[in-house]
């Protein structure tokens, strides 16, 4: 809570308790600043300016935190792939495959599952056109006009779900 405080000397101060999420970045629990005046009207003007400055500081810290979230997500994904690769290598150690090869195997398997899901939900015709477009071989006439509907047959949908669940079962 931000407040205009008057010290016993009569000088006005700005005081604000720092929210918990900013304390580590700022290294403090309270922001205090003297306005160096005993005039309440002048102190109110300085107080409004200081409040704006602190709000901008908090907004900058929030933006930095959001940027760190993206970097943290990348770090988590990389460490997850590395762990899956170590498990893959431990299970299928042939003495020749390296950790990098095992990580490639894991990534390839994940792409295969994603491609399978895309083909089952969007249809193989759309998937082939998307691949052609991705590799630069598609013409305007080959591009799908609208996205195809998902699997509408309940039996096909159940079969697809079962296949995906079999692929995603943890050992």
ZIWOQUI-V715358 format. One record per residue. RES is the residue in one letter. SS is DSSP state (~ for helix, > for strand, _ for the rest). Layout:
res->RES ss->SS
res->RES ss->SS
This chain:
res->X ss->_
res->X ss->>
res->X ss->>
res->X ss->>
res->X ss->>
res->X ss->>
res->X ss->_
res->X ss->_
res->X ss->_
res->X ss->_
res->X ss->_
res->X ss->>
res->X ss->>
res->X ss->>
res->X ss->>
res->X ss->>
res->X ss->>
res->X ss->_
res->X ss->_
res->X ss->~
res->X ss->~
res->X ss->~
res->X ss->~
res->X ss->~
res->X ss->~
res->X ss->~
res->X ss->_
res->X ss->_
res->X ss->_
res->X ss->>
res->X ss->>
res->X ss->>
res->X ss->>
res->X ss->>
res->X ss->_
res->X ss->_
res->X ss->_
res->X ss->_
res->X ss->_
res->X ss->~
res->X ss->~
res->X ss->~
res->X ss->~
res->X ss->~
res->X ss->~
res->X ss->~
res->X ss->~
res->X ss->~
res->X ss->~
res->X ss->~
res->X ss->~
res->X ss->~
res->X ss->~
res->X ss->~
res->X ss->~
res->X ss->~
res->X ss->~
res->X ss->~
res->X ss->~
res->X ss->~
res->X ss->~
res->X ss->~
res->X ss->~
res->X ss->~
res->X ss->~
res->X ss->~
res->X ss->~
res->X ss->~
res->X ss->~
res->X ss->~
res->X ss->~
res->X ss->~
res->X ss->~
res->X ss->~
res->X ss->~
res->X ss->~
res->X ss->~
res->X ss->~
res->X ss->~
res->X ss->~
res->X ss->~
res->X ss->~
res->X ss->~
res->X ss->~
res->X ss->~
res->X ss->~
res->X ss->~
res->X ss->~
res->X ss->~
res->X ss->~
res->X ss->~
res->X ss->_
res->X ss->_
res->X ss->_
res->X ss->_
res->X ss->_
res->X ss->_
res->X ss->_
res->X ss->~
res->X ss->~
res->X ss->~
res->X ss->~
res->X ss->~
res->X ss->~
res->X ss->~
res->X ss->~
res->X ss->~
res->X ss->~
res->X ss->~
res->X ss->~
res->X ss->~
res->X ss->~
res->X ss->~
res->X ss->~
res->X ss->~
res->X ss->~
res->X ss->~
res->X ss->~
res->X ss->~
res->X ss->~
res->X ss->~
res->X ss->~
res->X ss->_
res->X ss->~
res->X ss->~
res->X ss->~
res->X ss->~
res->X ss->~
res->X ss->~
res->X ss->~
res->X ss->~
res->X ss->~
res->X ss->~
res->X ss->~
res->X ss->_
res->X ss->_
res->X ss->_
res->X ss->_
res->X ss->_
res->X ss->~
res->X ss->~
res->X ss->~
res->X ss->_
res->X ss->_
res->X ss->_
res->X ss->_
res->X ss->_
res->X ss->_
res->X ss->_
res->X ss->_
res->X ss->_
res->X ss->_
res->X ss->_
res->X ss->~
res->X ss->~
res->X ss->~
res->X ss->~
res->X ss->~
res->X ss->~
res->X ss->~
res->X ss->~
res->X ss->~
res->X ss->~
res->X ss->~
res->X ss->~
res->X ss->~
res->X ss->~
res->X ss->~
res->X ss->_
res->X ss->_
res->X ss->_
